[in-house]
Amino acid sequence: MPELPEVETVKHGIAAHIENQIIQQVKLRECRLRWEVPEQLAIILPGQRVETVTRRGKYLLLKCTLGHLLIHLGMSGRLLIVHPEEPLKKHDHVDFIFDNQQCLRYHDPRRFGCILWTIEPVAHHPLLANLGIEPLENDALGEDLFNLAHRKNIAVKKFIMDSQIVVGVGNIYANESLFSAGIHPLRSVNSISLEEFERFGAMIQQILTIAIAKGGTTLKDFTDSEGHAGYFQQELKIYGRAGEACRQCGEIIQQVKIAQRASYFCPHCQV
């Protein structure tokens, strides 16, 4: 599933092509996504300008003249910039065609993504209202996480992947950040000191920033808006390396499941 760096990469890729452009036509071929794509989009969007493309958590927000499009890529969704006459592929479900002859095409084999429309203040939308901290927009991330963790007694890996606590730290990036911070993924959050949380917060920000610069991580489905794979997987130090030697100390990397997600750790480097 695309996480924050992948969604941020897509955001930058499509913004360069569609910001300040007017939608000429919307073609809906398959509306049965996670939630039904509103059929009225084909009527209400033509003539509207896409003013900005932003991100909240893993949602892309296209601010149009009269409201916002909310787009989530789900498990396998892609947004591609193509020519409007580009031949269709299987699972190309929606086209947004612009006056500059660019087409934003939504492709999603599993159909777990969504395309929704709201004219209400977008921050109040039910899918966004309860989202947690944006990690790259917070100058006191470690301190804020420490304060949120103070009265909780859950594994730090589960805590950091809760989108109501902090958004965008998916499984890969949680594993990598915990390793870089030297914190065991099963450790209870209420046992972690402020100093440790400050180090952890810095590692989260550093790793997410590097991942964005590398175009995200491609393990299965992800490509950017031009169909290019991300390259952060070449930087992975712990994720997916169970049974291999730790690159820092040589100890064998171990794997456990936390909240049904694969978690990797070095028993020597992470305490």
Short mmCIF file of the C-alpha atoms (twelve columns), coordinates in Angstrom:
data_MODEL
# 
_entry.id   MODEL 
# 
loop_
_atom_site.group_PDB 
_atom_site.id 
_atom_site.type_symbol 
_atom_site.label_atom_id 
_atom_site.label_alt_id 
_atom_site.label_comp_id 
_atom_site.label_asym_id 
_atom_site.label_seq_id 
_atom_site.Cartn_x 
_atom_site.Cartn_y 
_atom_site.Cartn_z 
_atom_site.pdbx_PDB_model_num 
ATOM 1   C CA . MET A 1   0.000   0.000   0.000   1 
ATOM 2   C CA . PRO A 2   1.384   3.444   -0.845  1 
ATOM 3   C CA . GLU A 3   2.427   5.312   2.301   1 
ATOM 4   C CA . LEU A 4   3.239   8.974   2.959   1 
ATOM 5   C CA . PRO A 5   6.428   9.157   0.829   1 
ATOM 6   C CA . GLU A 6   4.724   7.452   -2.107  1 
ATOM 7   C CA . VAL A 7   1.658   9.711   -1.877  1 
ATOM 8   C CA . GLU A 8   3.885   12.777  -1.521  1 
ATOM 9   C CA . THR A 9   5.797   11.677  -4.630  1 
ATOM 10  C CA . VAL A 10  2.544   11.335  -6.578  1 
ATOM 11  C CA . LYS A 11  1.384   14.726  -5.273  1 
ATOM 12  C CA . HIS A 12  4.462   16.490  -6.625  1 
ATOM 13  C CA . GLY A 13  4.240   14.590  -9.901  1 
ATOM 14  C CA . ILE A 14  0.648   15.451  -10.716 1 
ATOM 15  C CA . ALA A 15  0.713   19.005  -9.324  1 
ATOM 16  C CA . ALA A 16  3.234   20.078  -11.949 1 
ATOM 17  C CA . HIS A 17  0.764   19.074  -14.675 1 
ATOM 18  C CA . ILE A 18  -2.694  19.953  -13.337 1 
ATOM 19  C CA . GLU A 19  -2.428  22.877  -10.914 1 
ATOM 20  C CA . ASN A 20  -4.134  25.987  -12.325 1 
ATOM 21  C CA . GLN A 21  -5.588  23.910  -15.165 1 
ATOM 22  C CA . ILE A 22  -9.290  23.688  -16.012 1 
ATOM 23  C CA . ILE A 23  -11.044 20.337  -16.131 1 
ATOM 24  C CA . GLN A 24  -12.682 19.861  -19.523 1 
ATOM 25  C CA . GLN A 25  -14.143 16.385  -19.131 1 
ATOM 26  C CA . VAL A 26  -14.472 13.537  -16.632 1 
ATOM 27  C CA . LYS A 27  -14.800 9.985   -17.926 1 
ATOM 28  C CA . LEU A 28  -16.116 7.440   -15.434 1 
ATOM 29  C CA . ARG A 29  -15.660 3.847   -16.570 1 
ATOM 30  C CA . GLU A 30  -15.833 2.081   -13.200 1 
ATOM 31  C CA . CYS A 31  -17.355 3.763   -10.139 1 
ATOM 32  C CA . ARG A 32  -17.271 0.769   -7.795  1 
ATOM 33  C CA . LEU A 33  -14.229 1.617   -5.706  1 
ATOM 34  C CA . ARG A 34  -14.064 1.397   -1.905  1 
ATOM 35  C CA . TRP A 35  -16.903 3.906   -1.959  1 
ATOM 36  C CA . GLU A 36  -18.945 4.653   -5.062  1 
ATOM 37  C CA . VAL A 37  -17.408 7.410   -7.169  1 
ATOM 38  C CA . PRO A 38  -20.109 10.112  -7.453  1 
ATOM 39  C CA . GLU A 39  -21.494 10.003  -10.998 1 
ATOM 40  C CA . GLN A 40  -22.269 13.736  -10.808 1 
ATOM 41  C CA . LEU A 41  -18.524 14.431  -11.073 1 
ATOM 42  C CA . ALA A 42  -18.927 14.146  -14.842 1 
ATOM 43  C CA . ILE A 43  -21.362 17.069  -14.669 1 
ATOM 44  C CA . ILE A 44  -20.063 19.333  -11.897 1 
ATOM 45  C CA . LEU A 45  -16.282 19.206  -12.487 1 
ATOM 46  C CA . PRO A 46  -15.974 20.364  -16.133 1 
ATOM 47  C CA . GLY A 47  -15.196 24.077  -16.131 1 
ATOM 48  C CA . GLN A 48  -13.671 24.026  -12.649 1 
ATOM 49  C CA . ARG A 49  -10.015 24.869  -12.092 1 
ATOM 50  C CA . VAL A 50  -7.715  22.731  -9.959  1 
ATOM 51  C CA . GLU A 51  -6.199  25.434  -7.766  1 
ATOM 52  C CA . THR A 52  -3.856  23.336  -5.595  1 
ATOM 53  C CA . VAL A 53  -2.832  19.734  -5.000  1 
ATOM 54  C CA . THR A 54  -2.056  18.954  -1.352  1 
ATOM 55  C CA . ARG A 55  -1.863  15.917  0.913   1 
ATOM 56  C CA . ARG A 56  -3.366  15.023  4.296   1 
ATOM 57  C CA . GLY A 57  -2.145  11.686  5.573   1 
ATOM 58  C CA . LYS A 58  -2.448  9.352   2.606   1 
ATOM 59  C CA . TYR A 59  -5.224  11.388  0.967   1 
ATOM 60  C CA . LEU A 60  -4.557  13.624  -2.018  1 
ATOM 61  C CA . LEU A 61  -6.660  16.782  -1.945  1 
ATOM 62  C CA . LEU A 62  -7.377  18.546  -5.220  1 
ATOM 63  C CA . LYS A 63  -8.821  21.964  -4.386  1 
ATOM 64  C CA . CYS A 64  -11.131 22.915  -7.214  1 
ATOM 65  C CA . THR A 65  -13.120 26.080  -7.822  1 
ATOM 66  C CA . LEU A 66  -16.192 24.845  -5.925  1 
ATOM 67  C CA . GLY A 67  -14.891 22.134  -3.610  1 
ATOM 68  C CA . HIS A 68  -12.326 19.385  -3.039  1 
ATOM 69  C CA . LEU A 69  -11.644 16.040  -4.635  1 
ATOM 70  C CA . LEU A 70  -10.366 13.493  -2.098  1 
ATOM 71  C CA . ILE A 71  -8.347  10.684  -3.663  1 
ATOM 72  C CA . HIS A 72  -6.892  7.681   -1.874  1 
ATOM 73  C CA . LEU A 73  -4.800  5.107   -3.725  1 
ATOM 74  C CA . GLY A 74  -5.863  2.163   -1.563  1 
ATOM 75  C CA . MET A 75  -3.794  -0.990  -1.996  1 
ATOM 76  C CA . SER A 76  -2.937  -0.742  -5.663  1 
ATOM 77  C CA . GLY A 77  -4.151  2.575   -7.020  1 
ATOM 78  C CA . ARG A 78  -2.079  4.768   -9.332  1 
ATOM 79  C CA . LEU A 79  -2.534  8.260   -10.706 1 
ATOM 80  C CA . LEU A 80  -0.835  8.679   -14.062 1 
ATOM 81  C CA . ILE A 81  -0.385  11.707  -16.291 1 
ATOM 82  C CA . VAL A 82  -1.067  10.574  -19.852 1 
ATOM 83  C CA . HIS A 83  -2.301  12.003  -23.134 1 
ATOM 84  C CA . PRO A 84  -6.114  11.839  -23.344 1 
ATOM 85  C CA . GLU A 85  -5.850  9.494   -26.334 1 
ATOM 86  C CA . GLU A 86  -3.454  7.102   -24.567 1 
ATOM 87  C CA . PRO A 87  -4.861  3.564   -25.088 1 
ATOM 88  C CA . LEU A 88  -6.708  2.264   -22.073 1 
ATOM 89  C CA . LYS A 89  -5.385  -0.559  -19.950 1 
ATOM 90  C CA . LYS A 90  -7.403  -2.938  -17.848 1 
ATOM 91  C CA . HIS A 91  -8.365  -1.254  -14.545 1 
ATOM 92  C CA . ASP A 92  -8.106  2.312   -15.904 1 
ATOM 93  C CA . HIS A 93  -11.264 3.493   -14.147 1 
ATOM 94  C CA . VAL A 94  -11.442 7.310   -14.268 1 
ATOM 95  C CA . ASP A 95  -10.009 10.064  -16.490 1 
ATOM 96  C CA . PHE A 96  -9.828  13.766  -15.629 1 
ATOM 97  C CA . ILE A 97  -9.044  15.578  -18.876 1 
ATOM 98  C CA . PHE A 98  -7.664  19.119  -18.710 1 
ATOM 99  C CA . ASP A 99  -7.567  22.066  -21.059 1 
ATOM 100 C CA . ASN A 100 -3.787  21.679  -21.501 1 
ATOM 101 C CA . GLN A 101 -4.366  18.251  -23.090 1 
ATOM 102 C CA . GLN A 102 -3.156  16.426  -20.012 1 
ATOM 103 C CA . CYS A 103 -5.146  13.539  -18.582 1 
ATOM 104 C CA . LEU A 104 -5.028  12.449  -14.946 1 
ATOM 105 C CA . ARG A 105 -5.874  8.743   -15.125 1 
ATOM 106 C CA . TYR A 106 -6.850  6.664   -12.087 1 
ATOM 107 C CA . HIS A 107 -5.819  2.998   -12.315 1 
ATOM 108 C CA . ASP A 108 -6.681  0.514   -9.563  1 
ATOM 109 C CA . PRO A 109 -6.759  -3.286  -10.030 1 
ATOM 110 C CA . ARG A 110 -8.051  -4.036  -6.522  1 
ATOM 111 C CA . ARG A 111 -10.446 -1.053  -6.367  1 
ATOM 112 C CA . PHE A 112 -9.722  -0.329  -2.690  1 
ATOM 113 C CA . GLY A 113 -9.010  3.338   -3.380  1 
ATOM 114 C CA . CYS A 114 -11.506 6.167   -3.465  1 
ATOM 115 C CA . ILE A 115 -12.435 9.332   -5.343  1 
ATOM 116 C CA . LEU A 116 -14.848 11.527  -3.387  1 
ATOM 117 C CA . TRP A 117 -16.136 15.092  -3.613  1 
ATOM 118 C CA . THR A 118 -16.985 17.611  -0.891  1 
ATOM 119 C CA . ILE A 119 -18.034 21.243  -0.832  1 
ATOM 120 C CA . GLU A 120 -17.689 21.409  2.969   1 
ATOM 121 C CA . PRO A 121 -14.445 22.520  4.700   1 
ATOM 122 C CA . VAL A 122 -12.168 19.665  3.773   1 
ATOM 123 C CA . ALA A 123 -10.523 19.418  7.201   1 
ATOM 124 C CA . HIS A 124 -13.935 18.495  8.635   1 
ATOM 125 C CA . HIS A 125 -14.497 15.582  6.252   1 
ATOM 126 C CA . PRO A 126 -15.099 12.358  8.228   1 
ATOM 127 C CA . LEU A 127 -12.086 10.679  6.585   1 
ATOM 128 C CA . LEU A 128 -9.760  13.518  7.625   1 
ATOM 129 C CA . ALA A 129 -11.166 14.971  10.843  1 
ATOM 130 C CA . ASN A 130 -9.534  12.451  13.196  1 
ATOM 131 C CA . LEU A 131 -6.147  12.132  11.529  1 
ATOM 132 C CA . GLY A 132 -3.108  12.670  13.722  1 
ATOM 133 C CA . ILE A 133 0.124   14.639  13.469  1 
ATOM 134 C CA . GLU A 134 1.702   15.328  10.086  1 
ATOM 135 C CA . PRO A 135 5.272   14.199  10.867  1 
ATOM 136 C CA . LEU A 136 7.026   16.415  8.338   1 
ATOM 137 C CA . GLU A 137 5.191   19.563  9.415   1 
ATOM 138 C CA . ASN A 138 5.933   19.289  13.139  1 
ATOM 139 C CA . ASP A 139 8.974   20.931  14.711  1 
ATOM 140 C CA . ALA A 140 8.431   19.124  18.032  1 
ATOM 141 C CA . LEU A 141 7.464   15.686  16.781  1 
ATOM 142 C CA . GLY A 142 9.341   13.715  19.435  1 
ATOM 143 C CA . GLU A 143 7.961   15.794  22.298  1 
ATOM 144 C CA . ASP A 144 4.401   15.592  20.969  1 
ATOM 145 C CA . LEU A 145 4.641   11.813  20.565  1 
ATOM 146 C CA . PHE A 146 6.041   11.514  24.090  1 
ATOM 147 C CA . ASN A 147 3.074   13.458  25.472  1 
ATOM 148 C CA . LEU A 148 0.582   11.304  23.548  1 
ATOM 149 C CA . ALA A 149 2.293   8.095   24.718  1 
ATOM 150 C CA . HIS A 150 2.476   9.011   28.400  1 
ATOM 151 C CA . ARG A 151 -0.650  7.120   29.540  1 
ATOM 152 C CA . LYS A 152 -0.665  4.331   26.980  1 
ATOM 153 C CA . ASN A 153 0.565   0.774   27.487  1 
ATOM 154 C CA . ILE A 154 0.922   -0.563  23.962  1 
ATOM 155 C CA . ALA A 155 3.838   -1.578  21.774  1 
ATOM 156 C CA . VAL A 156 5.576   1.412   20.234  1 
ATOM 157 C CA . LYS A 157 5.270   -0.146  16.755  1 
ATOM 158 C CA . LYS A 158 1.475   -0.284  17.092  1 
ATOM 159 C CA . PHE A 159 1.424   3.250   18.540  1 
ATOM 160 C CA . ILE A 160 3.418   4.824   15.732  1 
ATOM 161 C CA . MET A 161 1.296   3.164   13.030  1 
ATOM 162 C CA . ASP A 162 -1.970  4.531   14.449  1 
ATOM 163 C CA . SER A 163 -3.092  7.232   12.003  1 
ATOM 164 C CA . GLN A 164 -4.998  8.986   14.782  1 
ATOM 165 C CA . ILE A 165 -1.636  9.491   16.536  1 
ATOM 166 C CA . VAL A 166 0.590   10.322  13.574  1 
ATOM 167 C CA . VAL A 167 -0.072  9.902   9.860   1 
ATOM 168 C CA . GLY A 168 2.046   8.307   7.202   1 
ATOM 169 C CA . VAL A 169 4.380   6.091   9.228   1 
ATOM 170 C CA . GLY A 170 3.447   2.836   7.511   1 
ATOM 171 C CA . ASN A 171 4.941   -0.560  8.187   1 
ATOM 172 C CA . ILE A 172 8.159   -0.140  6.207   1 
ATOM 173 C CA . TYR A 173 8.924   3.293   7.627   1 
ATOM 174 C CA . ALA A 174 7.981   2.302   11.184  1 
ATOM 175 C CA . ASN A 175 10.436  -0.618  11.045  1 
ATOM 176 C CA . GLU A 176 13.204  1.532   9.618   1 
ATOM 177 C CA . SER A 177 12.661  4.437   12.040  1 
ATOM 178 C CA . LEU A 178 12.608  2.192   15.110  1 
ATOM 179 C CA . PHE A 179 15.831  0.519   14.003  1 
ATOM 180 C CA . SER A 180 17.575  3.826   13.357  1 
ATOM 181 C CA . ALA A 181 16.422  5.114   16.764  1 
ATOM 182 C CA . GLY A 182 17.564  1.919   18.535  1 
ATOM 183 C CA . ILE A 183 14.101  1.197   19.965  1 
ATOM 184 C CA . HIS A 184 12.642  -2.337  20.121  1 
ATOM 185 C CA . PRO A 185 9.256   -2.491  18.333  1 
ATOM 186 C CA . LEU A 186 7.606   -4.430  21.190  1 
ATOM 187 C CA . ARG A 187 8.621   -1.939  23.853  1 
ATOM 188 C CA . SER A 188 5.741   -0.199  25.625  1 
ATOM 189 C CA . VAL A 189 5.445   3.451   24.676  1 
ATOM 190 C CA . ASN A 190 5.077   4.561   28.298  1 
ATOM 191 C CA . SER A 191 8.592   3.262   29.011  1 
ATOM 192 C CA . ILE A 192 10.244  5.420   26.358  1 
ATOM 193 C CA . SER A 193 11.900  8.596   27.606  1 
ATOM 194 C CA . LEU A 194 11.521  12.051  26.141  1 
ATOM 195 C CA . GLU A 195 15.116  11.904  24.900  1 
ATOM 196 C CA . GLU A 196 14.435  8.606   23.141  1 
ATOM 197 C CA . PHE A 197 11.232  9.973   21.595  1 
ATOM 198 C CA . GLU A 198 13.091  13.040  20.350  1 
ATOM 199 C CA . ARG A 199 15.631  10.760  18.667  1 
ATOM 200 C CA . PHE A 200 12.812  8.603   17.300  1 
ATOM 201 C CA . GLY A 201 10.934  11.629  15.939  1 
ATOM 202 C CA . ALA A 202 14.082  12.872  14.216  1 
ATOM 203 C CA . MET A 203 14.588  9.447   12.622  1 
ATOM 204 C CA . ILE A 204 10.988  9.338   11.379  1 
ATOM 205 C CA . GLN A 205 11.414  12.726  9.715   1 
ATOM 206 C CA . GLN A 206 14.807  11.858  8.273   1 
ATOM 207 C CA . ILE A 207 13.695  8.527   6.833   1 
ATOM 208 C CA . LEU A 208 10.465  9.906   5.359   1 
ATOM 209 C CA . THR A 209 12.388  12.792  3.793   1 
ATOM 210 C CA . ILE A 210 14.963  10.444  2.237   1 
ATOM 211 C CA . ALA A 211 12.181  8.160   0.984   1 
ATOM 212 C CA . ILE A 212 10.448  11.093  -0.713  1 
ATOM 213 C CA . ALA A 213 13.730  12.116  -2.345  1 
ATOM 214 C CA . LYS A 214 14.119  8.537   -3.614  1 
ATOM 215 C CA . GLY A 215 10.566  8.498   -5.013  1 
ATOM 216 C CA . GLY A 216 9.176   6.173   -2.350  1 
ATOM 217 C CA . THR A 217 9.554   2.428   -1.936  1 
ATOM 218 C CA . THR A 218 8.587   -0.033  -4.656  1 
ATOM 219 C CA . LEU A 219 7.994   -3.529  -3.299  1 
ATOM 220 C CA . LYS A 220 4.920   -4.431  -5.345  1 
ATOM 221 C CA . ASP A 221 2.620   -1.977  -7.069  1 
ATOM 222 C CA . PHE A 222 3.859   1.551   -6.564  1 
ATOM 223 C CA . THR A 223 4.942   3.839   -9.396  1 
ATOM 224 C CA . ASP A 224 4.835   7.615   -9.598  1 
ATOM 225 C CA . SER A 225 2.672   9.738   -11.900 1 
ATOM 226 C CA . GLU A 226 4.934   8.960   -14.862 1 
ATOM 227 C CA . GLY A 227 5.081   5.226   -14.186 1 
ATOM 228 C CA . HIS A 228 8.531   5.230   -12.547 1 
ATOM 229 C CA . ALA A 229 9.326   2.970   -9.593  1 
ATOM 230 C CA . GLY A 230 10.597  4.333   -6.276  1 
ATOM 231 C CA . TYR A 231 14.118  3.499   -5.114  1 
ATOM 232 C CA . PHE A 232 14.044  3.776   -1.318  1 
ATOM 233 C CA . GLN A 233 13.968  -0.032  -1.058  1 
ATOM 234 C CA . GLN A 234 17.695  0.076   -1.806  1 
ATOM 235 C CA . GLU A 235 18.158  2.005   1.458   1 
ATOM 236 C CA . LEU A 236 16.277  -0.463  3.699   1 
ATOM 237 C CA . LYS A 237 18.353  -1.510  6.720   1 
ATOM 238 C CA . ILE A 238 15.929  -3.799  8.566   1 
ATOM 239 C CA . TYR A 239 12.614  -4.311  6.731   1 
ATOM 240 C CA . GLY A 240 12.306  -7.717  5.039   1 
ATOM 241 C CA . ARG A 241 15.730  -8.903  6.258   1 
ATOM 242 C CA . ALA A 242 14.730  -11.548 8.810   1 
ATOM 243 C CA . GLY A 243 17.472  -14.181 9.159   1 
ATOM 244 C CA . GLU A 244 20.144  -11.897 7.722   1 
ATOM 245 C CA . ALA A 245 22.993  -10.267 9.609   1 
ATOM 246 C CA . CYS A 246 22.454  -6.768  10.992  1 
ATOM 247 C CA . ARG A 247 24.615  -4.325  9.049   1 
ATOM 248 C CA . GLN A 248 25.516  -2.499  12.256  1 
ATOM 249 C CA . CYS A 249 26.492  -5.338  14.595  1 
ATOM 250 C CA . GLY A 250 26.251  -8.657  12.733  1 
ATOM 251 C CA . GLU A 251 23.485  -10.066 14.978  1 
ATOM 252 C CA . ILE A 252 20.758  -12.018 13.162  1 
ATOM 253 C CA . ILE A 253 17.672  -9.924  12.431  1 
ATOM 254 C CA . GLN A 254 14.481  -11.367 13.888  1 
ATOM 255 C CA . GLN A 255 10.828  -11.088 12.884  1 
ATOM 256 C CA . VAL A 256 7.625   -10.944 14.923  1 
ATOM 257 C CA . LYS A 257 4.030   -9.956  14.184  1 
ATOM 258 C CA . ILE A 258 2.664   -6.840  15.848  1 
ATOM 259 C CA . ALA A 259 -0.953  -5.946  15.140  1 
ATOM 260 C CA . GLN A 260 -0.889  -8.457  12.276  1 
ATOM 261 C CA . ARG A 261 2.018   -6.686  10.575  1 
ATOM 262 C CA . ALA A 262 5.511   -8.089  10.018  1 
ATOM 263 C CA . SER A 263 7.987   -6.403  12.349  1 
ATOM 264 C CA . TYR A 264 11.758  -6.714  12.094  1 
ATOM 265 C CA . PHE A 265 14.361  -5.909  14.747  1 
ATOM 266 C CA . CYS A 266 17.944  -6.463  15.773  1 
ATOM 267 C CA . PRO A 267 18.076  -7.932  19.316  1 
ATOM 268 C CA . HIS A 268 21.409  -6.206  19.919  1 
ATOM 269 C CA . CYS A 269 20.853  -2.737  18.425  1 
ATOM 270 C CA . GLN A 270 17.245  -2.226  19.566  1 
ATOM 271 C CA . VAL A 271 16.368  -2.178  23.255  1 
# 
